[in-house]
Structures are given as C-alpha cells and as structure tokens.
Amino acid sequence: MPSANPTPVKVDYASFLSDEAKGRVRSQLKELRPYFEIPGMISFGGGYPHPSTWPINGMTLSVPFAGKSVFVPGFENRDSSTLLPLAKYTPPAKTSVVGPDLSNDLQYSAGMGIPFMVKWLTEHVKKMHDPPYPDGQWSVLTTAGNTDGQDGIYRTLFNKGDSVLLEEFAYPAALTTAQSQGIVPAAVPMDGDGVVPADLDKMLEEWDEVARGGRRPKALLLVPTCSNPTGVTYPALRKREVYAVCRKWNILIIEDDPYCYLQIRPDGADSPLVPSFLSMDIDGRVVRMDSFSKFIAPGSRCGWITGPKPLVQAIAHKTESSTNNPSGISIATIGAVIQAWGGHEGLENRYLPHISEVYSQRGLRFVALLEKYIPGLTAEWPQPSGGMFLWLRLRIETHPSFLSGRSTPTEIQDRVFKTFIEERILTAPSSYFKTPGGPEWSREEEAKRIFVRLSFSLPTPEEMEEGIKRMARGLKKEWGLEQ
Ligand SMILES: Cc1ncc(COP(=O)(O)O)c(C=O)c1O
C-alpha cells in the first residue's frame, strides 16, 4: 500500500483534459468582461438588458428557522415576522456587491458565477475544508446542482473510450451519464467503509486496455458521505488510503458530496464533520461537487464545484455554452435565506446541525423498527451514518432456494423485490446501482453482495412502521418462515 507522503506531487492538468475541453471554442466577447469592471468605463461593448425592463422590483421571502417550516405537519405559522424583504434593488455599480441584490443577480453573469455567491462559497469552502494547497490555486464555480456539475466534469475530462472508476454500487446518474458519453465504467469493490484501497491498487496495477475495452482511468468518482445508494460514510483513514493509491497512479478524485451536511453529528455543531477528500488534497487532484439540493431545496437547482483552478476554469468554459451559470433568481433567493439565518455562523453552526439532526432521527427510528420486525435470518443492516438511505443486505446465503442450488442470488433478489411489491412496499434492488466492469464473483461471494436500498427521508413514523411490517411479512414468505 502506498504511504502518505506529505510532499505534493505535481499534477499536469492539461494531460487530464478531454478533446472536447481542449477544442472548446469560446466567444471572443468573453474577453471584454474584465474591461467592464474598470472604473469610469462607458460601455458600448456588451449586450445586457436594461434593468428597468425587469418586471421584478423586489422579492419577499418567508424564511423560517429550524422546525418552523409550514411543511412540518401541524405547524401552520405564517407569522409575518418571518417575512424577509429580500431582494433590494440598487442601481448598478462597479463596486463589489456583498449580498443578494437584484440589479446584479438578474443580470447575465460570467466566469465562476454571481460574484457575491462565489465569494461567499469560497469563504465557506475555506472554513469547512481548507484545501491544503495555496488559496490562489483553487477556485469555486457555481453550478445548476451536482447533476450539471458532473456533466461538466465528465465532458471536460473524458473522451469516448476513456474509463472512469466508480464505486461497485454507484449513483445511477454517475453510471448512465458516463455510458451515454461513451465513457467506460469500471467497478471498484466496496466494503462497509467504501471502496477497498487494495482492490483499487490491484485494478490499476493490472489494467489491460484491450480486456477492459477502455483506456487507463483518469479519475475515480465516489460519493463519500451517507452515500446514495449505500449509505456509507468513508472514515477519514479510508479516505487517506484511497487518496494515497490515487497519487500513486496519478488519478483524479471526483468527490460528489451532496449529503455531506446530513451526516450524523451526535454533539451537533461540536461534532466535527468527517474530513473530506478536498481537505486532504495536498496535490490538487480532487474536484469536489457540493449542492444546495439537500439542505435548501432540490428545486433551487444550485450547487458548486471546488478544485484546482486550471480544471475548474476548463469546466467553466463548458458552462459558458450550456447553463451560462445558475439562475440568478435562485442565487438571490439562496443568498437571502442564508443571510436571514445569520450568514456563515447561522448556516454552518446552527442550520446545518439542525438538518443533520432531522435526518439522524429518521434514520435511527428506521433502524429501531427494522430491529423490532425483520427476522435476523433474512437480512442485516449497518447503523445509519446519516443522510437518507439504508443499505439492507439480504442474507441470500440462508435462503432455501440458494441452499438447494435451485436459484442464483440475482433470481432470489428479483423474487424478493416482486414479493415486496405484492405486499405494497417499494424498495430499490442493488442490481439497479451495480457498476459493470467489476470482478467475477463466485456464487457464494455474489450471495453476500445483494442489497436493498431503503430510503427513510419521506415516510411518516406510521408509514415507516407499517412499511417495515410489510417488508418483514414479505421476507418471511420468501424464506419460508412462519408468519
Ligand atoms: C449522489 C448524488 N449525486 C448527485 C445528485 C444530484 O444532485 P443535484 O440535485 O445537486 O443535481 C444526487 C441526488 O439525489 C445524488 O444522490
């Protein structure tokens, strides 16, 4: 296993760019941008709509704090004290704007995004992850969420016929986006702490482009916290080991971390977050994606990418011809909400621990119900690490049809899924998330790698209990146990 050498390894970023990224033709008008900022400049050079034509004079948001949302059952408060006159409008000025302001946010923005949000997110990233290489060498780019971020990263790094390393069980869009772009996915085996460093090392050592049908991988993409689908949170030690292997083979790490702030923190704000890959990235080989989807709202369609400047800039060039940065209305709204909560202090030390507590309670209640109703012979599950998902392992090795040799593990998995449907309980089988290109497992090993993804983010306590009773009935039926 490679050791954790603290001397930075030099990364040649140009060698990671795709042909699309290298060949991107940018509008020459983009080059005028810096001149707009010069004080006293009169511009006949741009094509910006006049703000007097925008039919929004201001916006008023109702911004409740923890637990006071009208979506919390029984909480009906529409108290006017929560009404926040958000979006002021000040005449456009060539000074830096420090908060949401419609005159800037409804205008076209360029580069990394609307300046106040890019600045705020850069401070946030510094506080939460403090990337261990010089500040001027990493940047933040706002995105329309991690789905958009991932598309930008794939298109910027990979050519058709390149390979990407994915977790053995991966977020489906990581897999399908790669496949749709002709990128060849390769599964890295996982255990309860994430991808297995020794297996990753071996795969790279033995990489055979012809047998694999794909060139040597440039990057490993993973979901390190409360993963979708596996619920796994990589401990810091595992991250260091994976990082060391990626250094050894000059692989980039794409850290897709939308559930980061949903991890269980027993002492709230006093419980530190598990260190991210970005926080240990001494070389500048991590490209990290964050999203507002899970702690503000998925419909905000906003997120951000952090990584080495040359790569983030190359992704930003792709954005210029697709989203042209996320919606300004959305950014203004998010900015105002964060401001109402109290900026960094309010979001980071009060709101994020609150969100993690909401999901922790749900996860712990869910597991207590599994323990109460599910027969131990049929399934096992880990303690939740937070987030929205629990990865329940079907104990196929004890199933009568497996023991008699009548059925394969996958056939049994399919039958269990159908039985759950008959019982009116919807689950997601692990076959939906399985990355191709992994090792060939024996029948016995395969039997140990059959899971069900259970989501505890939405059901009421009553629905959770009823749903788990139905699952228990289905499992007993399948395993031939007495009801
Ligand atoms: C692992 C993972 N990545 C990315 C996304 C998409 O996030 P966004 O809403 O920011 O596009 C999700 C959403 O479920 C997810 O689970």
The ligand as an SDF file (V2000), in Angstrom:
LIG
                    3D

 16 16  0  0  0  0  0  0  0  0999 V2000
  -25.0150   11.0470   -5.0940 C   0  0  0  0  0  0  0  0  0  0  0  0
  -25.8040   12.1200   -5.7590 C   0  0  0  0  0  0  0  0  0  0  0  0
  -25.1840   12.9510   -6.6010 N   0  0  0  0  0  0  0  0  0  0  0  0
  -25.8600   13.9350   -7.2300 C   0  0  0  0  0  0  0  0  0  0  0  0
  -27.2090   14.1040   -7.0360 C   0  0  0  0  0  0  0  0  0  0  0  0
  -27.9140   15.1900   -7.7910 C   0  0  0  0  0  0  0  0  0  0  0  0
  -27.8250   16.3630   -7.0820 O   0  0  0  0  0  0  0  0  0  0  0  0
  -28.3710   17.7680   -7.6250 P   0  0  0  0  0  0  0  0  0  0  0  0
  -29.7780   17.9160   -7.1640 O   0  0  0  0  0  0  0  0  0  0  0  0
  -27.4570   18.7560   -6.9890 O   0  0  0  0  0  0  0  0  0  0  0  0
  -28.2620   17.7630   -9.1020 O   0  0  0  0  0  0  0  0  0  0  0  0
  -27.9020   13.2670   -6.1590 C   0  0  0  0  0  0  0  0  0  0  0  0
  -29.3540   13.4330   -5.9440 C   0  0  0  0  0  0  0  0  0  0  0  0
  -30.0630   12.5990   -5.4770 O   0  0  0  0  0  0  0  0  0  0  0  0
  -27.1810   12.2430   -5.5080 C   0  0  0  0  0  0  0  0  0  0  0  0
  -27.7800   11.3830   -4.6760 O   0  0  0  0  0  0  0  0  0  0  0  0
  1  2  1  0
  2  3  1  0
  2 15  2  0
  3  4  2  0
  4  5  1  0
  5  6  1  0
  5 12  2  0
  6  7  1  0
  7  8  1  0
  8  9  2  0
  8 10  1  0
  8 11  1  0
 12 13  1  0
 12 15  1  0
 13 14  2  0
 15 16  1  0
M  END
$$$$
